[in-house]
Each structure stands twice: as structure tokens, then as C-alpha cells.
């Protein structure tokens, strides 16, 4: 037994050690920090075989759900069971006594490794992340042509909106420091869902999502419509922002879709607040919030019901959903994998928080694949939509290339 382990950890050290525990366990794990929170959470499933579960949120045991953009043939999602759970306040140094017993025991029996060794441990994981892909998903001309096709389809009356996506591949830096990157994301994006998850043989992802898909806490259900994008500029971007008609209509489409889902299930009592400007890293969006009392309205399983109705949302797919999804399947030209799917903790301390997997990247041995999309309406300009995806890729990309960015 190693008795030289420090009794206190800096924030970077504790994140580093938790990543080490997860990657050396052979199992699946997730680490996250919710928006407007200073609490670090982790679940670790020791099973080396990935678990999949039906998407019945109310019946699931505590854990972390991971679902790709595309529906699965088995109608199931990957699930990281909370065989081990950890919750820590990220306030100054973290004492060993702040850790749960399972983490103390493992840390005492596992010698610390360097950031370089952690990178090697990460690289050694077998993943399905595609390297040297032959698809055109990162090509500017391909994406701009995709936008033009989308605009034409909208003008032809086939859709109201479509959200094409692309990738951007960067090399994994020689000095890549995963724990520093995660902590920098937490410090820089206090209003985002900062997350890292690893599922053996499936993939390793990092992200800073600005968008809640559904959330339940006690009797309260919550969702949001988030769309419209522009760069945050100036000393007080929230006060100086001016939204175009194109951006206002794009966000209104998402809100109308949520309301249409309520109507489908004959739910009439809900609170709607917004739209208002929300900041997400270096970007501004328009956001409306929806809140429902599940007990008073008689919808105890509203979380699962709305998850099924909302995913994939018009903010990541388009409207109408069927037609926009078919367009993307026909012309987008790559597998989105977990990008624009949904992720998040389920039934952890009686709360479920599911986020759209945006501002995200998949990690592999030699390269990092960044993902981004842009909402296309009849007024869209292909060059501006490309610039929007560049800004979105930068949210994660700059921290991977420079953890202290």
C-alpha cells in the first residue's frame, strides 16, 4: 500500500487522480459539473462491457446516460451505472476526508501518475472514434454546398429549417493535459454542462454543452429552447447585442416545436419565460425556458415522454423533424455519433438532468474531432454559417490546444 499519498489535493490534482482511476479501472465512467454549480460529480461502473438500457428515465437506477444523435435499432442508450459515485465541492484544496470511502481506498492503492502517463493511458483505450476518416465532413466547400441545398429545400417548401453539421479535426498536442483542460473548461464556462465520459470500445468525449434537453427535480419538469447564434463582443455583450429577424425566427421555431409537443400529449398548463439572450462561452444565443409541475398536471413520467418527443430537437436537426432528418441522412455525409445526441446524470440524488451533447469533441490517440452545426433558414448565408461553426469548434478546440486558454 502506498502511504505517501498527499492528504490534500488541488483542484487539478483531484481531477487528474479521478481520471486516472477511471481510465485504469477498465470500466465506463463520467465526470461532470452542472451549470452555475461548483460541484464536481463522478460515476464509475466497473463493468468492462458497455451497458445499454431502455430509455425509461423514471425506472432507471442512478447513473449517466449517453445516446447518439441517430435512433438505435434496439431503442436503447448506453448507460454508466453509478456503482461508485462521488460528489465534491470545488472550493480551494480538497482534503482526502472529503472523498467517499471507495475513492480513498483506490487512491491509497494506486500511485499517482504524470500528465504524460495519463495521456498514454487515455491513448491506450480502444475506441471506435474514427481516425483518418475519408468523409468530407470537415471540408468547407462540402459544408457550404450543404447549406445551399438546405436553403433551396426550404424555399421549395420541403422544410422550415435544417441544421447541417460538420467536423474539424486537430492533432492531439504533445503536451495535452486532460485534467487541466477539464478544469479550464469549468472555470471559463460557468453556465455550461462540463462533461467527460469514457465507454470502453465505444468512445471518449469531452464537452461544454449550453443546452438542457429535459430536467426533472421533485415534481418540477424543465426544458429550454436555445437557438440563434452570434459572437459575444464588447465589455457587456448581453446589453449591446442586436438580433436579426433570421435569428429571432430560428429560435421561435424551436419554441413552437416544444409547445407542439405539449399539445400532442394534451398538456396545457406550463410556464414559458423568454426569449432572452444567454451567454455560452464566446457565443450568445436566444433562450426560452419552460417549466411544468408534473404532479399538478398529472404527468409523473413527463421526463421520458418529452425526451422521446423532443430528441432530436429542431435546434440540432430542423423542422419538420422527419423531413429535416431525412435531408441530413441524404446529404450530410458522416456519422454524428454522440454529437447532438443526449447525455447526463439520471436519478442522481433524485434529480435527472439530460443535456444535448453540443460543443463537444471525441478524443483518440493522435487526433481530436470537434463537432458543430448551424441552423439554416431561407435567409442563411453559407459563408456566415461556416463562420458560426468555426466559433463553436473553438469553444472546446482552443482548450485542447492550449489548456490554459
Rosetta blueprint (number, residue, H / E / L):
1 X L
2 X L
3 X L
4 X L
5 X L
6 X L
7 X L
8 X E
9 X E
10 X L
11 X H
12 X H
13 X H
14 X H
15 X H
16 X H
17 X H
18 X H
19 X H
20 X H
21 X H
22 X H
23 X H
24 X H
25 X H
26 X L
27 X L
28 X E
29 X E
30 X E
31 X E
32 X E
33 X E
34 X L
35 X L
36 X L
37 X L
38 X L
39 X E
40 X E
41 X E
42 X E
43 X E
44 X E
45 X E
46 X L
47 X L
48 X L
49 X L
50 X L
51 X E
52 X E
53 X E
54 X E
55 X L
56 X L
57 X H
58 X H
59 X H
60 X L
61 X L
62 X L
63 X E
64 X E
65 X E
66 X E
67 X E
68 X L
69 X L
70 X L
71 X L
72 X L
73 X L
74 X L
75 X L
76 X E
77 X E
78 X E
79 X E
80 X E
81 X E
82 X L
83 X L
84 X E
85 X E
86 X E
87 X E
88 X E
89 X E
90 X L
91 X L
92 X L
93 X L
94 X E
95 X E
96 X H
97 X H
98 X H
99 X L
100 X L
101 X H
102 X H
103 X H
104 X H
105 X H
106 X H
107 X H
108 X H
109 X L
110 X L
111 X L
112 X L
113 X L
114 X L
115 X H
116 X H
117 X H
118 X H
119 X H
120 X H
121 X H
122 X H
123 X H
124 X L
125 X L
126 X L
127 X L
128 X L
129 X L
130 X L
131 X L
132 X L
133 X L
134 X L
135 X L
136 X L
137 X L
138 X L
139 X L
140 X H
141 X H
142 X H
143 X H
144 X H
145 X H
146 X H
147 X H
148 X H
149 X H
150 X H
151 X H
152 X H
153 X H
154 X H
155 X H
156 X L
157 X L
158 X L
159 X L
160 X L
161 X E
162 X E
163 X E
164 X E
165 X E
166 X E
167 X E
168 X E
169 X E
170 X E
171 X E
172 X L
173 X L
174 X L
175 X L
176 X L
177 X L
178 X H
179 X H
180 X H
181 X H
182 X H
183 X H
184 X H
185 X H
186 X H
187 X H
188 X H
189 X L
190 X L
191 X L
192 X L
193 X E
194 X E
195 X E
196 X E
197 X E
198 X E
199 X E
200 X L
201 X L
202 X L
203 X E
204 X E
205 X E
206 X E
207 X E
208 X E
209 X E
210 X L
211 X L
212 X E
213 X E
214 X E
215 X E
216 X E
217 X E
218 X L
219 X L
220 X E
221 X E
222 X E
223 X E
224 X E
225 X E
226 X E
227 X E
228 X E
229 X E
230 X E
231 X E
232 X L
233 X L
234 X L
235 X L
236 X L
237 X H
238 X H
239 X H
240 X H
241 X L
242 X L
243 X L
244 X L
245 X H
246 X H
247 X H
248 X H
249 X H
250 X H
251 X H
252 X H
253 X H
254 X H
255 X H
256 X H
257 X H
258 X H
259 X H
260 X H
261 X H
262 X H
263 X H
264 X H
265 X L
266 X L
267 X L
268 X L
269 X L
270 X L
271 X E
272 X E
273 X E
274 X E
275 X E
276 X E
277 X E
278 X E
279 X E
280 X E
281 X L
282 X L
283 X E
284 X E
285 X E
286 X E
287 X E
288 X E
289 X E
290 X E
291 X E
292 X E
293 X E
294 X H
295 X H
296 X H
297 X H
298 X L
299 X L
300 X L
301 X L
302 X H
303 X H
304 X H
305 X H
306 X H
307 X H
308 X H
309 X H
310 X H
311 X L
312 X L
313 X L
314 X L
315 X L
316 X L
317 X L
318 X E
319 X E
320 X L
321 X H
322 X H
323 X H
324 X H
325 X H
326 X H
327 X H
328 X H
329 X H
330 X H
331 X H
332 X L
333 X L
334 X L
335 X L
336 X L
337 X L
338 X L
339 X L
340 X L
341 X L
342 X E
343 X E
344 X E
345 X E
346 X E
347 X L
348 X E
349 X L
350 X L
351 X E
352 X E
353 X E
354 X E
355 X E
356 X E
357 X L
358 X L
359 X L
360 X E
361 X E
362 X E
363 X E
364 X L
365 X L
366 X L
367 X E
368 X E
369 X E
370 X E
371 X E
372 X E
373 X E
374 X E
375 X E
376 X E
377 X L
378 X L
379 X L
380 X L
381 X L
382 X H
383 X H
384 X H
385 X H
386 X H
387 X H
388 X H
389 X H
390 X H
391 X H
392 X H
393 X H
394 X H
395 X H
396 X H
397 X H
398 X H
399 X H
400 X H
401 X H
402 X L
403 X L
404 X L
405 X L
